[in-house]
């Protein structure tokens, strides 16, 4: 993550249509909530591993990135994900010209029970900013938090197999311009038209106001009921928006993270994330500043959204 704040401000200032009101999801009865929930302690431990100084900030094509990847590969194996045809690792050139250092996405599959040809992609990026001027940018919230939730939900769906196939994608090289997710979309493990939706998590570990945003429904209105259902059951205050230009005080995050390349390729997306904070892209984005209850609330909200997405019959495009 993220954020062309200046550009968004300029676009916002240039747009003269009246800003539409952003929306807050209404509370709903918890009747359909699953009985087994994500494990908050295990997610926090995963953030602590990825955001440890020994991972050196996980900058793409560095020893710290390789160390983080080795740990993640062990997790994918232990969880019991299947590798796609090319294996768990998808390497790609960072430069558009093709030479030089390479990034590596990690991809695993949970085969669907009754509709395996229908695919939901669940993603987060494991890279961050590395070491700069002797400071380690640990990226606990950005985006170790999202990776921890993705791993936990992968575990959950291995124990409670979904109807549709879930492809787990841990992207590299997001911080240098969503290069990993672009590579994934360019060489997808299954054809893009089989991907019913993409769910991206980037910065889901903390917010002083306990507010979690879901972006994407302005572009993909058939996803409104999914976001509303998940938001209505959430322990957090879930708001829908950040997906249009010209809304006063609200940046457009449509191209702000790894959901962007999927959106451009015509795959409907929901992006879950919180507003920037004082530690955003600073060496102080540490595990001690993660709010365990927020991280758990975000995981439960994303799980609810995935459960709704899994059962939908109508096309979302
Ligand atoms: Zn990020």
Boltz pocket constraint, residues with backbone or C-beta under 6 A from the ligand:
constraints:
  - pocket:
      binder: B
      contacts: [[A, 1], [A, 2], [A, 125], [A, 127], [A, 142], [A, 143], [A, 174], [A, 202], [A, 203], [A, 257]]
      max_distance: 6.0
